[in-house]
Amino acid sequence: MSKKLEEFNLIEKFFQPLTNSCEAAQNLSDDVAKISLKKDEQLIISKDLMVQDSHFLMSDGGFTIASKLLRSNLSDLASAGATPLHYLLGFSKNSKISEKFISEFAAGLKSVQDEFGLSLIGGDTVSSKQLFFSITIFGVAKKSKNLARGNAKDGDLIFVSGSIGDAYLGLQALNNKVEIADKKSLKYFLDRHFFPTPRINLGQRLLTKNISKCAIDVSDGLFADLKHICESSKLSAEIYQNKIPLSVEARKILQKNSKISAFDLSSAGDDYELIFTVEKKKSKEVEALVRELKLDLTCIGELKNSANKKFEISLFDEKNKKIKIKKYGYEH
Amino acid sequence: MSKKLEEFNLIEKFFQPLTNSCEAAQNLSDDVAKISLKKDEQLIISKDLMVQDSHFLMSDGGFTIASKLLRSNLSDLASAGATPLHYLLGFSKNSKISEKFISEFAAGLKSVQDEFGLSLIGGDTVSSKQLFFSITIFGVAKKSKNLARGNAKDGDLIFVSGSIGDAYLGLQALNNKVEIADKKSLKYFLDRHFFPTPRINLGQRLLTKNISKCAIDVSDGLFADLKHICESSKLSAEIYQNKIPLSVEARKILQKNSKISAFDLSSAGDDYELIFTVEKKKSKEVEALVRELKLDLTCIGELKNSANKKFEISLFDEKNKKIKIKKYGYEH
């Protein structure tokens, strides 16, 4: 009974305030949550798991771990053009976990909730030696519209939001595999690693303005996730290395450090940018989005019918010479 | 990449067949699942986690572990009167997990899906030393109706479905804490422990026929879960020990074994029966349900306004003497 009591205290103290008293949460006092939809809406759902020492370290701290968990899960909603609504939390704990950690974890969730208009509506808590956390996230989108990785067409242009590889450089810096002397740059890369920005606004506009029918978020790596589009849409991609958007900060690191290449940045993961495809005649609408969202949206190539049905990516350097892709993505 | 490839093979081989090609699953090729509802429906959602060595042993086998996971999660839907629809699976694996285990795990899910009309629509797979599994389950119910633990009223009768304590006796037998010589009895208790029957049909009828407004499933123990009703409804309960329904098999064990009491059976968990409350004038309708569902529904007492606002359970023996409840429920 004492464990159960502890569990109730945990929920009351830290998690109940995260419901924002929304009806769907049933005050977290029932075993179920309840969601109603408007007539023309569909529910968009994604579930993510994060495991200690694989996806996070306890030394990252509760605020950071919770933020990344929720932010990366929101990125799945962004790739479907959905508006965030609610989430369920699966929370594991053990005797090594402090109340401070849980309090910071809840604060991390709160900060992301406030930024994206989310509320907690339920979940489960358990004990485990190796900690793990799980989010099931819910968003809504118009029933009649569909943004999915299998919808690209022959001749579509391939766009990428923001910049690629910054999160990877953050991780490399943490692991002492690259030295980043400039403190402002270091903070930039670490923020990109720990606090990715799910491109919710972008996804919503791509969907509602009919600019794109096909998107994916970059979690495994630019090449790996573009390959998912190729395979699902049964097309091949031709992209140009020098068009892949890198941040000013990343370019500086590449100049100074011969061990890291632009290629490495595109075969790493955790960028949580969107790759999306656009009919050529709609490319002007993408330019308008760049101005509206104040977000870089860069065309890196286009999709083509595949003669050999291999649905591959051809990567070209600045001299139009084909570069072999030895590694597509990130392994956890 | 190899891990990721393995993950895709795992999904294609074992999990894709579980989608029954339903639209919501998007063929498991997208990061999101999509659910649409009819105008008068609401989505009922529950999330459960199970951790190795706490909620299951690997020696239980994949079929049994998956069955119990999905069956106990379905029980949450039953308590809300919902009709099962879909689920998301969180699946962890490590190098010790065999393909045979995963195949049996998938077969376990399949058997429950077929029995209750469910399909898999998405999820996530990760690696972890200590294994864990997570289900987010979805059902639908009429928007206008509501079965919840906080809806009981003063004077309502308290009913329990089926029998209480069988799962506990199964667990005690497994742990060699009670000897059950009769093989048929042993199988009965083990089946009740490993393969609980979520009372979906009962929950649906309580809701749609307006027989009850308040229900909970017995996962923590009869006393513990009835106490949840008391606290949420702000009422006290008066119940009678000798009315608590026990199976013929359980009564035999109690007769033979002085170490186990009827009290123990009601303070254990994992029964997955429903406790529900009914206005006195509707008790005839419960009798009709017993005949229709061929399921025992037993009145064990009633709910009363609480003078001291303590919202407690008073348990009486056959001589109307109050028995102190020293332990309410089960600790994992």
Boltz contact constraints between the chains, C-beta under 6 A:
constraints:
  - contact:
      token1: [A, 1]
      token2: [B, 328]
      max_distance: 6.0
  - contact:
      token1: [A, 3]
      token2: [B, 331]
      max_distance: 6.0
  - contact:
      token1: [A, 29]
      token2: [B, 232]
      max_distance: 6.0
  - contact:
      token1: [A, 30]
      token2: [B, 148]
      max_distance: 6.0
  - contact:
      token1: [A, 30]
      token2: [B, 149]
      max_distance: 6.0
  - contact:
      token1: [A, 31]
      token2: [B, 46]
      max_distance: 6.0
  - contact:
      token1: [A, 31]
      token2: [B, 76]
      max_distance: 6.0
  - contact:
      token1: [A, 31]
      token2: [B, 79]
      max_distance: 6.0
  - contact:
      token1: [A, 32]
      token2: [B, 44]
      max_distance: 6.0
  - contact:
      token1: [A, 32]
      token2: [B, 46]
      max_distance: 6.0
  - contact:
      token1: [A, 32]
      token2: [B, 76]
      max_distance: 6.0
  - contact:
      token1: [A, 32]
      token2: [B, 80]
      max_distance: 6.0
  - contact:
      token1: [A, 33]
      token2: [B, 45]
      max_distance: 6.0
  - contact:
      token1: [A, 34]
      token2: [B, 42]
      max_distance: 6.0
  - contact:
      token1: [A, 34]
      token2: [B, 44]
      max_distance: 6.0
  - contact:
      token1: [A, 35]
      token2: [B, 43]
      max_distance: 6.0
  - contact:
      token1: [A, 36]
      token2: [B, 42]
      max_distance: 6.0
  - contact:
      token1: [A, 36]
      token2: [B, 143]
      max_distance: 6.0
  - contact:
      token1: [A, 37]
      token2: [B, 37]
      max_distance: 6.0
  - contact:
      token1: [A, 42]
      token2: [B, 34]
      max_distance: 6.0
  - contact:
      token1: [A, 42]
      token2: [B, 36]
      max_distance: 6.0
  - contact:
      token1: [A, 43]
      token2: [B, 35]
      max_distance: 6.0
  - contact:
      token1: [A, 44]
      token2: [B, 32]
      max_distance: 6.0
  - contact:
      token1: [A, 44]
      token2: [B, 34]
      max_distance: 6.0
  - contact:
      token1: [A, 45]
      token2: [B, 33]
      max_distance: 6.0
  - contact:
      token1: [A, 46]
      token2: [B, 31]
      max_distance: 6.0
  - contact:
      token1: [A, 46]
      token2: [B, 32]
      max_distance: 6.0
  - contact:
      token1: [A, 47]
      token2: [B, 88]
      max_distance: 6.0
  - contact:
      token1: [A, 47]
      token2: [B, 123]
      max_distance: 6.0
  - contact:
      token1: [A, 47]
      token2: [B, 124]
      max_distance: 6.0
  - contact:
      token1: [A, 47]
      token2: [B, 136]
      max_distance: 6.0
  - contact:
      token1: [A, 48]
      token2: [B, 124]
      max_distance: 6.0
  - contact:
      token1: [A, 49]
      token2: [B, 90]
      max_distance: 6.0
  - contact:
      token1: [A, 49]
      token2: [B, 124]
      max_distance: 6.0
  - contact:
      token1: [A, 49]
      token2: [B, 126]
      max_distance: 6.0
  - contact:
      token1: [A, 51]
      token2: [B, 126]
      max_distance: 6.0
  - contact:
      token1: [A, 51]
      token2: [B, 128]
      max_distance: 6.0
  - contact:
      token1: [A, 76]
      token2: [B, 31]
      max_distance: 6.0
  - contact:
      token1: [A, 76]
      token2: [B, 32]
      max_distance: 6.0
  - contact:
      token1: [A, 79]
      token2: [B, 31]
      max_distance: 6.0
  - contact:
      token1: [A, 80]
      token2: [B, 32]
      max_distance: 6.0
  - contact:
      token1: [A, 88]
      token2: [B, 47]
      max_distance: 6.0
  - contact:
      token1: [A, 90]
      token2: [B, 49]
      max_distance: 6.0
  - contact:
      token1: [A, 90]
      token2: [B, 134]
      max_distance: 6.0
  - contact:
      token1: [A, 123]
      token2: [B, 47]
      max_distance: 6.0
  - contact:
      token1: [A, 124]
      token2: [B, 47]
      max_distance: 6.0
  - contact:
      token1: [A, 124]
      token2: [B, 48]
      max_distance: 6.0
  - contact:
      token1: [A, 124]
      token2: [B, 49]
      max_distance: 6.0
  - contact:
      token1: [A, 126]
      token2: [B, 49]
      max_distance: 6.0
  - contact:
      token1: [A, 126]
      token2: [B, 51]
      max_distance: 6.0
  - contact:
      token1: [A, 128]
      token2: [B, 51]
      max_distance: 6.0
  - contact:
      token1: [A, 128]
      token2: [B, 130]
      max_distance: 6.0
  - contact:
      token1: [A, 129]
      token2: [B, 130]
      max_distance: 6.0
  - contact:
      token1: [A, 130]
      token2: [B, 128]
      max_distance: 6.0
  - contact:
      token1: [A, 130]
      token2: [B, 129]
      max_distance: 6.0
  - contact:
      token1: [A, 130]
      token2: [B, 130]
      max_distance: 6.0
  - contact:
      token1: [A, 134]
      token2: [B, 90]
      max_distance: 6.0
  - contact:
      token1: [A, 134]
      token2: [B, 134]
      max_distance: 6.0
  - contact:
      token1: [A, 136]
      token2: [B, 47]
      max_distance: 6.0
  - contact:
      token1: [A, 136]
      token2: [B, 136]
      max_distance: 6.0
  - contact:
      token1: [A, 143]
      token2: [B, 36]
      max_distance: 6.0
  - contact:
      token1: [A, 148]
      token2: [B, 30]
      max_distance: 6.0
  - contact:
      token1: [A, 149]
      token2: [B, 30]
      max_distance: 6.0
  - contact:
      token1: [A, 232]
      token2: [B, 29]
      max_distance: 6.0
  - contact:
      token1: [A, 328]
      token2: [B, 1]
      max_distance: 6.0
  - contact:
      token1: [A, 331]
      token2: [B, 3]
      max_distance: 6.0
